Amino acid sequence: MGSLWSPIKESGSLTDRIVARLDELIQTEDLQEGQRLPSEREMARLLGVSRPALREAVRVLEARGRVVVKHGQGVFVGTGDQVAIRSRLASMEVSLAELFAMRQVLEVPAAEWAAGVATAREVEALGHHLEAEEKARVGNIDFAVLRQLDTAFHMRIVEMAKNRFLLQTQGVLQEMITAGMETTLTIPGRVDQARKDHRTLFEAIRDRDSQAAREAAAAHIEGARDAALARIHREQAEAAFDGAAAVTSDVQGTQRAGNAQRARTTPTATSRSGAARARTGRTDT
Protein backbone atom coordinates (compact mmCIF):
# COMPACT_ATOMS: atom_id res chain seq x y z
CA MET A 1 0.00 0.00 0.00
CA GLY A 2 1.19 3.56 -0.69
CA SER A 3 2.10 6.06 1.98
CA LEU A 4 -1.28 7.75 1.55
CA TRP A 5 -2.83 4.64 3.13
CA SER A 6 -1.91 5.88 6.59
CA PRO A 7 -3.86 7.22 9.59
CA ILE A 8 -5.55 10.57 8.98
CA LYS A 9 -4.34 13.22 11.41
CA GLU A 10 -5.14 16.57 9.76
CA SER A 11 -7.61 18.92 11.44
CA GLY A 12 -11.10 19.66 10.15
CA SER A 13 -14.25 17.67 9.43
CA LEU A 14 -13.45 13.97 9.61
CA THR A 15 -15.74 13.14 6.69
CA ASP A 16 -14.17 15.85 4.53
CA ARG A 17 -10.68 14.61 5.40
CA ILE A 18 -11.52 11.02 4.50
CA VAL A 19 -13.13 12.15 1.23
CA ALA A 20 -10.04 14.21 0.35
CA ARG A 21 -7.67 11.36 1.19
CA LEU A 22 -9.59 8.76 -0.84
CA ASP A 23 -9.90 11.16 -3.75
CA GLU A 24 -6.16 11.79 -3.60
CA LEU A 25 -5.47 8.05 -3.47
CA ILE A 26 -7.56 7.42 -6.57
CA GLN A 27 -5.64 10.12 -8.46
CA THR A 28 -2.06 9.58 -7.24
CA GLU A 29 -2.15 5.78 -7.44
CA ASP A 30 -3.70 6.07 -10.90
CA LEU A 31 -6.55 3.73 -10.03
CA GLN A 32 -8.58 2.82 -13.08
CA GLU A 33 -12.34 2.80 -13.59
CA GLY A 34 -13.83 -0.37 -12.16
CA GLN A 35 -10.81 -1.14 -9.97
CA ARG A 36 -11.82 -2.43 -6.55
CA LEU A 37 -10.72 -0.56 -3.43
CA PRO A 38 -9.78 -2.41 -0.22
CA SER A 39 -12.64 -3.69 1.94
CA GLU A 40 -14.42 -1.28 4.27
CA ARG A 41 -12.77 -2.88 7.29
CA GLU A 42 -9.30 -2.65 5.70
CA MET A 43 -9.71 0.96 4.56
CA ALA A 44 -10.91 2.00 8.03
CA ARG A 45 -7.89 0.27 9.58
CA LEU A 46 -5.40 1.79 7.15
CA LEU A 47 -6.80 5.30 7.53
CA GLY A 48 -7.25 5.00 11.29
CA VAL A 49 -10.94 5.97 11.24
CA SER A 50 -14.19 4.40 12.34
CA ARG A 51 -16.21 2.40 9.83
CA PRO A 52 -19.29 4.70 10.15
CA ALA A 53 -17.09 7.71 9.31
CA LEU A 54 -15.62 5.85 6.34
CA ARG A 55 -19.11 4.91 5.09
CA GLU A 56 -20.15 8.56 5.21
CA ALA A 57 -17.16 9.57 3.11
CA VAL A 58 -17.85 6.78 0.62
CA ARG A 59 -21.45 8.03 0.27
CA VAL A 60 -20.18 11.51 -0.59
CA LEU A 61 -17.75 10.10 -3.16
CA GLU A 62 -20.50 7.93 -4.62
CA ALA A 63 -22.73 10.99 -5.04
CA ARG A 64 -19.90 12.70 -6.91
CA GLY A 65 -19.38 9.68 -9.14
CA ARG A 66 -15.84 9.06 -7.87
CA VAL A 67 -16.71 5.58 -6.60
CA VAL A 68 -19.41 3.00 -7.22
CA VAL A 69 -20.74 0.90 -4.34
CA LYS A 70 -21.86 -2.61 -5.32
CA HIS A 71 -23.54 -4.19 -2.34
CA GLY A 72 -22.03 -7.55 -1.51
CA GLN A 73 -19.06 -6.88 -3.79
CA GLY A 74 -17.31 -3.77 -2.53
CA VAL A 75 -16.35 -0.24 -3.52
CA PHE A 76 -15.02 0.42 -7.01
CA VAL A 77 -13.46 3.41 -8.74
CA GLY A 78 -16.12 5.36 -10.63
CA THR A 79 -16.07 6.63 -14.18
CA GLY A 80 -14.89 10.11 -13.30
CA ASP A 81 -16.90 11.32 -16.31
CA GLN A 82 -18.61 14.22 -14.55
CA VAL A 83 -20.34 17.26 -15.94
CA ALA A 84 -18.50 20.53 -15.42
CA ILE A 85 -20.66 21.76 -12.58
CA ARG A 86 -20.23 18.53 -10.64
CA SER A 87 -16.46 18.72 -11.02
CA ARG A 88 -16.43 22.30 -9.78
CA LEU A 89 -18.58 21.47 -6.79
CA ALA A 90 -16.47 18.45 -5.90
CA SER A 91 -13.31 20.56 -5.90
CA MET A 92 -14.77 23.29 -3.74
CA GLU A 93 -13.93 23.26 -0.05
CA VAL A 94 -17.51 23.74 0.99
CA SER A 95 -18.75 22.66 4.38
CA LEU A 96 -22.15 21.14 4.96
CA ALA A 97 -23.14 24.25 6.88
CA GLU A 98 -22.38 26.38 3.82
CA LEU A 99 -24.23 23.98 1.53
CA PHE A 100 -27.36 24.17 3.66
CA ALA A 101 -27.04 27.95 3.87
CA MET A 102 -27.09 28.11 0.07
CA ARG A 103 -30.09 25.80 -0.02
CA GLN A 104 -31.88 28.30 2.18
CA VAL A 105 -31.00 31.08 -0.26
CA LEU A 106 -32.27 29.15 -3.29
CA GLU A 107 -35.07 26.87 -2.11
CA VAL A 108 -36.95 29.07 0.36
CA PRO A 109 -37.89 31.74 -2.20
CA ALA A 110 -38.50 29.01 -4.78
CA ALA A 111 -41.18 27.48 -2.55
CA GLU A 112 -42.73 30.90 -1.99
CA TRP A 113 -42.82 31.67 -5.71
CA ALA A 114 -44.12 28.22 -6.61
CA ALA A 115 -47.09 28.71 -4.30
CA GLY A 116 -47.92 31.88 -6.18
CA VAL A 117 -47.44 30.88 -9.82
CA ALA A 118 -47.69 27.07 -10.14
CA THR A 119 -50.44 25.79 -12.40
CA ALA A 120 -53.09 23.34 -11.22
CA ARG A 121 -51.54 20.65 -13.42
CA GLU A 122 -48.09 21.22 -11.88
CA VAL A 123 -49.51 21.01 -8.36
CA GLU A 124 -51.32 17.80 -9.25
CA ALA A 125 -48.13 16.30 -10.69
CA LEU A 126 -46.23 17.28 -7.54
CA GLY A 127 -48.90 15.57 -5.47
CA HIS A 128 -48.58 12.34 -7.46
CA HIS A 129 -44.80 12.49 -7.09
CA LEU A 130 -45.14 12.98 -3.34
CA GLU A 131 -47.40 9.92 -3.07
CA ALA A 132 -44.78 7.79 -4.80
CA GLU A 133 -42.09 9.22 -2.53
CA GLU A 134 -44.15 8.49 0.60
CA LYS A 135 -44.57 4.87 -0.47
CA ALA A 136 -40.80 4.60 -0.86
CA ARG A 137 -40.38 5.72 2.77
CA VAL A 138 -42.06 2.67 4.30
CA GLY A 139 -41.18 -1.02 4.60
CA ASN A 140 -37.85 -2.24 3.28
CA ILE A 141 -36.47 1.11 2.11
CA ASP A 142 -34.30 1.31 -0.99
CA PHE A 143 -32.30 4.41 -0.10
CA ALA A 144 -30.94 4.86 -3.62
CA VAL A 145 -34.51 5.11 -4.97
CA LEU A 146 -35.64 7.29 -2.08
CA ARG A 147 -32.72 9.66 -2.63
CA GLN A 148 -33.72 10.13 -6.26
CA LEU A 149 -37.38 10.74 -5.39
CA ASP A 150 -36.52 13.12 -2.56
CA THR A 151 -34.18 15.17 -4.74
CA ALA A 152 -36.71 15.23 -7.59
CA PHE A 153 -39.38 16.63 -5.23
CA HIS A 154 -37.20 19.64 -4.49
CA MET A 155 -36.23 20.14 -8.12
CA ARG A 156 -39.88 20.08 -9.22
CA ILE A 157 -40.60 22.96 -6.86
CA VAL A 158 -37.69 24.93 -8.31
CA GLU A 159 -39.12 24.41 -11.81
CA MET A 160 -42.60 25.42 -10.62
CA ALA A 161 -41.20 28.75 -9.36
CA LYS A 162 -40.62 29.78 -13.01
CA ASN A 163 -37.65 32.00 -12.23
CA ARG A 164 -35.24 31.81 -15.13
CA PHE A 165 -32.20 32.76 -13.09
CA LEU A 166 -33.06 30.17 -10.44
CA LEU A 167 -33.43 27.54 -13.16
CA GLN A 168 -29.81 28.19 -14.15
CA THR A 169 -28.74 27.00 -10.68
CA GLN A 170 -30.55 23.66 -10.95
CA GLY A 171 -27.40 21.60 -11.47
CA VAL A 172 -25.59 23.15 -8.52
CA LEU A 173 -28.66 22.94 -6.32
CA GLN A 174 -29.15 19.28 -7.14
CA GLU A 175 -25.55 18.60 -6.10
CA MET A 176 -26.12 20.48 -2.84
CA ILE A 177 -29.24 18.49 -2.05
CA THR A 178 -27.52 15.21 -2.85
CA ALA A 179 -24.44 16.06 -0.78
CA GLY A 180 -26.55 16.93 2.25
CA MET A 181 -28.78 13.90 1.82
CA GLU A 182 -25.79 11.57 1.84
CA THR A 183 -25.33 12.61 5.45
CA THR A 184 -28.97 12.82 6.61
CA LEU A 185 -30.93 10.17 4.73
CA THR A 186 -30.05 7.22 6.96
CA ILE A 187 -30.16 9.08 10.29
CA PRO A 188 -32.81 7.43 12.52
CA GLY A 189 -36.03 9.42 12.39
CA ARG A 190 -35.12 11.55 9.37
CA VAL A 191 -37.06 9.45 6.85
CA ASP A 192 -40.34 10.06 8.69
CA GLN A 193 -39.52 13.68 9.51
CA ALA A 194 -38.73 14.44 5.87
CA ARG A 195 -42.03 12.82 4.88
CA LYS A 196 -43.91 15.17 7.22
CA ASP A 197 -41.90 18.18 6.03
CA HIS A 198 -42.55 17.42 2.37
CA ARG A 199 -46.26 16.93 3.00
CA THR A 200 -46.47 20.27 4.84
CA LEU A 201 -44.60 22.02 2.03
CA PHE A 202 -46.79 20.46 -0.66
CA GLU A 203 -50.00 21.44 1.12
CA ALA A 204 -48.84 25.05 1.44
CA ILE A 205 -48.11 25.19 -2.31
CA ARG A 206 -51.41 23.47 -3.10
CA ASP A 207 -53.29 25.99 -0.95
CA ARG A 208 -51.48 28.93 -2.64
CA ASP A 209 -50.13 30.05 0.74
CA SER A 210 -46.80 31.62 -0.17
CA GLN A 211 -45.80 32.51 3.38
CA ALA A 212 -46.57 29.03 4.69
CA ALA A 213 -44.60 27.50 1.79
CA ARG A 214 -41.63 29.73 2.60
CA GLU A 215 -41.74 28.77 6.28
CA ALA A 216 -42.14 25.06 5.50
CA ALA A 217 -39.13 25.06 3.17
CA ALA A 218 -36.99 26.93 5.71
CA ALA A 219 -37.96 24.58 8.55
CA HIS A 220 -37.23 21.51 6.43
CA ILE A 221 -33.76 22.70 5.43
CA GLU A 222 -32.91 23.79 8.97
CA GLY A 223 -33.93 20.39 10.34
CA ALA A 224 -31.82 18.56 7.77
CA ARG A 225 -28.85 20.83 8.47
CA ASP A 226 -29.06 20.32 12.23
CA ALA A 227 -29.32 16.54 11.80
CA ALA A 228 -26.34 16.46 9.41
CA LEU A 229 -24.10 18.55 11.63
CA ALA A 230 -25.09 16.58 14.73
CA ARG A 231 -24.12 13.37 12.97
CA ILE A 232 -20.75 14.79 11.91
CA HIS A 233 -20.02 16.01 15.44
CA ARG A 234 -21.03 12.65 16.89
CA GLU A 235 -18.70 10.78 14.55
CA GLN A 236 -15.86 13.16 15.33
CA ALA A 237 -16.40 12.56 19.04
CA GLU A 238 -16.46 8.79 18.48
CA ALA A 239 -13.24 8.96 16.50
CA ALA A 240 -11.59 11.07 19.22
CA PHE A 241 -12.74 8.58 21.87
CA ASP A 242 -11.39 5.66 19.85
CA GLY A 243 -8.06 7.43 19.48
CA ALA A 244 -7.87 8.24 23.19
CA ALA A 245 -8.72 4.63 24.09
CA ALA A 246 -5.96 3.36 21.81
CA VAL A 247 -3.43 5.73 23.39
CA THR A 248 -4.51 4.68 26.90
CA SER A 249 -4.17 1.03 25.95
CA ASP A 250 -0.67 1.63 24.57
CA VAL A 251 0.39 3.51 27.72
CA GLN A 252 -0.97 0.79 29.99
CA GLY A 253 0.77 -1.86 27.94
CA THR A 254 4.05 0.03 28.18
CA GLN A 255 3.64 0.44 31.94
CA ARG A 256 2.97 -3.26 32.43
CA ALA A 257 6.02 -4.16 30.36
CA GLY A 258 8.14 -1.76 32.38
CA ASN A 259 6.91 -3.17 35.66
CA ALA A 260 7.68 -6.70 34.51
CA GLN A 261 11.17 -5.67 33.42
CA ARG A 262 11.88 -4.01 36.77
CA ALA A 263 10.60 -7.09 38.60
CA ARG A 264 13.10 -9.24 36.71
CA THR A 265 16.08 -6.96 37.30
CA THR A 266 15.52 -5.69 40.87
CA PRO A 267 16.78 -8.10 43.61
CA THR A 268 14.34 -8.97 46.39
CA ALA A 269 15.00 -8.45 50.09
CA THR A 270 15.56 -12.20 50.52
CA SER A 271 18.10 -12.40 47.71
CA ARG A 272 19.95 -9.33 49.05
CA SER A 273 20.13 -10.95 52.54
CA GLY A 274 21.44 -14.22 51.09
CA ALA A 275 24.13 -12.40 49.18
CA ALA A 276 25.26 -10.56 52.33
CA ARG A 277 25.57 -13.79 54.31
CA ALA A 278 27.62 -15.36 51.57
CA ARG A 279 30.06 -12.44 51.71
CA THR A 280 30.53 -12.72 55.54
CA GLY A 281 30.54 -16.53 55.75
CA ARG A 282 27.60 -16.53 58.17
CA THR A 283 24.83 -19.08 58.20
CA ASP A 284 21.61 -18.90 60.13
CA THR A 285 20.33 -21.87 62.05
N, C-alpha and C positions, 0 to 999 in steps of 0.2 A: 504494500500500500504506500502511496505517496505521503509526503510530509504534511499535506493538507488534511489527511485523515488523522487528526490529532485533537485532543480536547480543546473545546472552544472556551477562551478566557476573556475575549474582548468585552467591553461594557456595552450596554444598550439592551434593547428588547431581545430576549432569548430567541423568539421565533424569527425575528429579522436576521439575527446573526447566523442561525442555522440555514436559513434560506440563502443568505449571501455565500456561506461556505460551500453548500452543495452546488450552487450555481457556478462558483469558482472552480470546483472540482470537475464539473462537467466540461468546462471550457479548457482548463489547463491540462487535464489528462486526456483531452481530445476524445472524449467518449462519443461513440457514434449512436445515431438514432436506433432505437430498439435494443441497445445494450443494457443488460440487467445490472442494477446497482446491488451492493451487498444487502443482506436481509435487514429488516427493521431492527432486530436485536443487535446485529453486528454494527450497523451504522450508529446506533445509540451508544454502544460501547466505545467505538472508535472516537466519536466526537465528544464523549463525556457528558451526554445529556440524557434526560429521561425519555422514555418511549412516547408518552403523550406529547411532549414538546416537539419531538421529531415528527410525529404524525401531523401536527399542526403545520409545520414547515413544508412537509410533503404536499399537504392540501393546497397551500399557497402556490407552490411550484406547479402542481397539476392544473390549477386554474389559469396559470400563465402559459401552459403548454410545454413547460420545460421537462416535465416527466409525465409518464402514463402509469397509473396504478391498475394492475390486473389482479383482482382479488383471487387469492389462492396461488398466485404465481410470483408476485413481487412488484418491484418498482423499476420501471424502464425509462431510459432517456427518451424524451419526446422528440417531435419533429423539428422544433425550433423554427418552424415556418409561421411566424406571427405577422399579423398586420402591423403597420407602422405605429398606430396608437398604442397597441398592446406592448410593443417593444419599449416605447417611451415610458409608459407607466411602470413597466417592470424595472426599468433602470432608475427610476426616481426614488429618492430616499424619503418616502412618504410614510408617516406613521398611521396607524389605524385611527387615531384621534383626528388627524388631519383629513383622512378619507371621509370619516363620518361628518366632519364639519362641512366638507364640500357637498356631501349628499344633502345636508340641510339647505345649503345655498340653492341647489338645483331642484330638489324634489318637493320641498315645501311650497314654493310658488307654483310649481307645476300642478300639484294637487288642487290648489286654490283656483288656478285658471281652468283646469279641466272641469271643475264643478260648474263653472260659469259658461263654458262654450261647447262642452261635449254634446254630440247628437244623441238622440234616443237609441239609435242603432249601436253606437259606440258603447253606451252605458250597458245595453243588453249584452253585447259581446263580452264586456268586462265581467258582467255577472256570471256568464257561462264559464268564463275562464276561472273565476274564483271558485265556482262549484267543483271544477276538476281539480284545482289546487287543494281544496279542502279534503277531497277524497284521498289525495296522495299523502295527507298528513295523518292518516289513521292506519292501524294494523301494522303489517310488516313494511316499514317505510323504506322506499328506495330513495336515498338522499340525492343521488345524481339527478333523478327525475324531478324531485321536489325542488332542487336548486334551480333547475331550468324554469319550472313553473313560477316559482317565487320571483325570480329575476324578470320574467316576462310580464308579470303583473305590474311591476314598477315601470317597465318600459312602455307598456300600453298607456299608462296614465300620462307619461311624458308626451307621447304622440297625441293623446286627446287634448293636451293643453294648447296645441296648434301655435306654438311659438317657434318661429323659424330658427332663431339663434339657439334656443334650447335644443332643438332637434340636431343641431350640429355637434352637440356634446354627447349624443347618445352613446357613442363607442366608449368614451372615457367613463361616462356614468355607469355603463354596464360593467366595466372592469372594476369600478369602485364597489358596486353592489356585490359582485362576485367575491372580491377580496375580503370584504367584511363578512360575507356569509360563510366563507371557509372557516372562520373563527367561531361564528355564533350558531350555525345550523344544528350542530349536534349537542349543544349545551342543554342539559335537562331542563325542561319547561319552556324552552324557546319555541319549539314547534307549535305548541298550543297557544302561546302568547302571540306569536306572529299571525296565527289564524284569526284570533280575536282582533288584532290590530288591522289586518287587511279587511275584515268584514266591516269594522267601524269606518274605515276610510272609504270603502266602496259605498256604504250607505249614505255617507255625507255627499259624495259625488252624485249618487242617484237622486238625492233629495235637493240638489242644486244649492247646497249650503256651503258656500266658499270658505267661510271662516271655520266651520267645523272640519272641513276637508284639510285646511291648513294645519289646524291643531292636531288632527289625527295623524297626519304625515310626520309632523315634528315629534310627537310622542313616540311613534313607532321607531323612528331613527334614533332618538335618544335612548330608548330601551335597548335597542340592538347595540349601540355604542357602549353603554354601561356594561352589558353582559360580556361583550368582547374584551373590554379592558380588564374586567374582573377576572376573566379566564386567563389572560396573559399574566396578570399580577400573581395569580394563584400558581401558575406553572413556574414563574420565576422564583417564588417562595419555596416551592417543592424542590427545584433544582438547587437552590442555596442550602436547603436542609440536607439534601443528599450529599452535597459537597462537604458540609460541615461534619456529617456523620462519618464520611470516609476519612476525613482528616483526624477525627477523634479516634477512629479505629486504628489508624496508622500510629498515632501517638501512643495509644495503649499497648499496641503490639511492641513498639520500640521499648517502652518502659518495662514490659514483662521480660523481654530479651535481656535488657540491661540488668534487671534484678537477678535473673538466672545466671548471667555471667559473673556478677559479683559474688553470688553464693558459691560458685565453683572456685573462685580465686581467693576468697577471704577465709583465713583459718579460723576454726571455731575455738571457743575457750578451752575445750577438752584437748584439742590438738596442740594448742599453745602450751598447756600445762605439761603434756607428755614430752614435748620438745625440751622444756626447761629441766625436767627431771633427768632426761638423757644426758644433758650437758653437765649436770652436777653429780651424776652417778647415784642419785637417790632412788630408792624404791619405796613405795608405800605398801604397808601390810595391813 
